[in-house]
């Protein structure tokens, strides 16, 4: 995507100015975080996400409930997030919500991701009161999990991706993009983590499980 097109996507007022002109935020506290439609979130994710830029909007909205957010300053986007019910079938029916993508612009202020996690959590509690647990997947090949730690999340499962293709005798699927170890982070909205919090306080390692390709599709990469 060229620079002009990227600026057009970021700017929520493209008819009134050209590109992203104007001042840029110097603090994450200057960002206004609000819900946005899935199509805008997907286009912003495509600009910024280094590992998984492509998302099919229908895969988001059919995994109900779903919600998308954008962080803006002066009507220009600096971050976006896509949430839906968990992709992994074993996690369905629990009133959990999964952070499918979190994409941050290169010129976003420091601590944008952590502040966005906090504000989105508060908005989800208010607008989706049935949700009891939030989850997200960290790609250990490129991220350290710092933003989750800073936002009060807990690591609950350590998983290794099985580099397989779907279906036996069916149509071939593309190989998964990232095959490194994944860590599932959780934030329990009832005041305690869905997994054994005590095990973490005792310094025990997270549970090791096998990671299927279905789960891999839900493993978002954070900046």
Legacy VTK file of the C-alpha trace (Angstrom):
# vtk DataFile Version 3.0
C-alpha trace
ASCII
DATASET POLYDATA
POINTS 223 float
0.000 0.000 0.000
1.454 3.369 -0.947
1.901 6.312 1.422
-1.071 8.296 0.150
-3.419 5.353 0.459
-2.173 4.557 3.964
-2.749 8.163 5.028
-6.265 8.097 3.589
-7.108 5.015 5.676
-5.709 6.534 8.861
-7.517 9.841 8.479
-11.169 9.785 9.532
-11.673 13.187 7.851
-10.060 12.669 4.411
-12.441 15.061 2.671
-11.315 17.990 4.792
-7.538 17.645 4.543
-4.889 15.814 2.598
-3.179 12.898 4.312
-2.286 12.882 7.994
-1.039 16.470 8.307
-0.980 18.321 11.583
0.592 17.617 14.956
1.275 14.142 16.271
0.653 12.917 19.831
3.550 12.803 22.273
1.745 10.768 24.950
-0.596 7.775 24.828
-2.911 9.734 27.132
-3.664 12.072 24.226
-5.243 9.271 22.199
-9.001 8.911 22.031
-9.986 5.233 22.014
-13.381 4.335 20.589
-15.208 1.591 18.750
-14.942 1.465 14.970
-16.401 -0.682 12.221
-14.660 -3.914 11.298
-13.747 -2.760 7.791
-11.727 0.207 8.998
-9.991 -1.916 11.636
-9.023 -4.477 8.998
-7.603 -1.829 6.668
-5.539 -0.300 9.467
-4.311 -3.732 10.522
-3.178 -4.361 6.957
-1.012 -1.238 7.056
0.680 -1.891 10.392
0.683 -5.600 11.259
4.056 -7.132 10.423
3.097 -10.803 10.800
-0.604 -11.191 10.086
-1.771 -8.213 8.016
-4.703 -9.922 6.306
-8.029 -10.534 8.037
-11.315 -11.588 6.439
-14.049 -9.418 7.910
-16.584 -12.247 7.750
-14.373 -14.385 9.983
-14.568 -11.651 12.589
-18.263 -10.811 12.607
-19.491 -14.394 12.464
-17.508 -15.172 15.636
-20.048 -13.335 17.770
-19.664 -11.282 19.860
-17.117 -9.118 18.096
-15.930 -5.551 18.529
-13.231 -3.358 16.991
-11.455 -0.294 18.342
-9.339 2.545 17.024
-7.041 4.954 18.869
-7.005 8.429 17.318
-5.479 11.833 17.814
-6.801 14.771 15.844
-9.011 12.301 13.910
-5.953 10.342 12.714
-5.569 6.676 13.684
-2.503 5.389 15.540
-3.653 1.928 16.601
-6.432 -0.564 16.037
-7.686 -3.749 17.667
-9.976 -6.567 16.574
-11.812 -8.740 19.108
-14.162 -11.683 18.664
-15.239 -14.890 20.306
-12.282 -17.334 20.453
-11.380 -19.093 17.217
-10.452 -22.299 19.042
-13.616 -24.397 19.287
-12.648 -25.729 22.709
-12.856 -22.196 24.094
-16.298 -21.409 22.674
-19.347 -21.154 24.897
-17.417 -19.734 27.863
-18.226 -16.039 27.376
-14.597 -15.317 26.547
-13.397 -12.647 24.139
-10.188 -12.931 22.125
-7.935 -10.119 20.964
-7.404 -11.302 17.393
-5.212 -8.417 16.260
-3.542 -5.413 17.859
-1.701 -3.215 15.370
0.186 -0.037 16.231
1.510 2.662 13.901
5.254 3.322 13.906
4.656 6.930 14.924
2.320 6.099 17.803
3.433 7.403 21.216
5.110 5.149 23.775
2.802 2.902 25.842
-0.015 3.098 23.276
-0.617 -0.666 23.386
-0.795 -0.919 27.171
-3.129 2.058 27.514
-5.314 0.704 24.735
-5.572 -2.669 26.503
-6.746 -0.943 29.685
-9.313 1.309 28.007
-10.684 -1.488 25.809
-11.070 -3.717 28.865
-13.132 -1.064 30.637
-15.303 -0.538 27.552
-15.858 -4.272 27.134
-16.940 -4.582 30.779
-19.452 -1.771 30.234
-20.791 -2.758 26.824
-20.437 -6.559 26.858
-21.253 -7.450 30.476
-21.622 -11.131 29.626
-17.880 -11.448 28.910
-15.975 -12.971 31.843
-12.472 -13.492 30.435
-10.178 -11.856 27.874
-7.458 -13.778 26.024
-4.666 -12.964 23.596
-1.757 -14.867 22.079
1.850 -13.676 22.154
4.230 -14.757 19.398
7.478 -15.403 21.285
9.526 -15.149 18.087
8.957 -11.401 17.902
7.382 -10.231 21.184
8.169 -10.448 24.894
4.707 -9.930 26.410
5.654 -6.628 28.046
2.394 -4.904 27.125
0.330 -7.660 28.763
2.394 -7.615 31.951
2.054 -3.839 32.164
-1.723 -4.111 31.717
-2.116 -6.731 34.463
-2.679 -9.813 32.287
-1.379 -13.250 33.282
0.321 -15.900 31.083
-1.682 -19.124 31.365
-0.650 -21.505 28.568
2.555 -22.026 26.646
1.867 -23.668 23.318
3.808 -24.918 20.337
2.261 -24.646 16.897
1.815 -27.802 14.904
2.899 -26.940 11.367
0.091 -28.811 9.636
-2.512 -28.134 6.998
-6.218 -28.530 7.510
-8.303 -31.310 6.148
-7.719 -34.873 5.084
-8.510 -35.316 1.451
-9.982 -31.821 1.282
-8.656 -28.668 -0.259
-5.171 -27.618 0.734
-4.654 -24.765 3.154
-1.773 -22.352 3.223
0.961 -23.142 5.695
0.744 -21.161 8.902
2.753 -17.972 8.933
4.372 -18.108 12.376
5.389 -21.468 13.803
7.165 -20.339 16.971
6.044 -20.900 20.530
2.942 -19.014 21.633
1.887 -17.858 25.084
-1.753 -17.330 25.894
-2.362 -14.353 28.158
-5.614 -13.862 30.052
-7.395 -11.166 32.001
-10.276 -12.442 34.077
-13.003 -9.822 34.433
-14.350 -11.376 37.642
-11.199 -10.430 39.532
-9.185 -13.624 39.177
-7.453 -15.362 36.307
-9.280 -18.228 34.609
-6.257 -20.449 35.252
-4.484 -21.172 38.533
-3.205 -17.799 39.723
-1.462 -19.435 42.648
0.785 -21.434 40.320
2.114 -18.200 38.853
2.740 -16.649 42.244
4.741 -19.744 43.179
6.923 -19.304 40.115
5.687 -22.415 38.347
5.827 -22.493 34.557
2.753 -22.128 32.410
1.059 -25.236 31.085
2.481 -26.697 27.883
-0.107 -27.754 25.333
-0.237 -28.609 21.660
-1.400 -25.787 19.409
-3.574 -26.730 16.458
-3.799 -24.681 13.280
-7.314 -23.572 14.227
-5.860 -21.996 17.361
-2.983 -20.585 15.340
-5.423 -18.530 13.288
-6.466 -16.841 16.518
-2.943 -16.072 17.702
-2.519 -12.349 17.266
0.888 -10.730 17.109
1.337 -7.526 19.073
3.779 -4.748 18.237
LINES 1 224
223 0 1 2 3 4 5 6 7 8 9 10 11 12 13 14 15 16 17 18 19 20 21 22 23 24 25 26 27 28 29 30 31 32 33 34 35 36 37 38 39 40 41 42 43 44 45 46 47 48 49 50 51 52 53 54 55 56 57 58 59 60 61 62 63 64 65 66 67 68 69 70 71 72 73 74 75 76 77 78 79 80 81 82 83 84 85 86 87 88 89 90 91 92 93 94 95 96 97 98 99 100 101 102 103 104 105 106 107 108 109 110 111 112 113 114 115 116 117 118 119 120 121 122 123 124 125 126 127 128 129 130 131 132 133 134 135 136 137 138 139 140 141 142 143 144 145 146 147 148 149 150 151 152 153 154 155 156 157 158 159 160 161 162 163 164 165 166 167 168 169 170 171 172 173 174 175 176 177 178 179 180 181 182 183 184 185 186 187 188 189 190 191 192 193 194 195 196 197 198 199 200 201 202 203 204 205 206 207 208 209 210 211 212 213 214 215 216 217 218 219 220 221 222
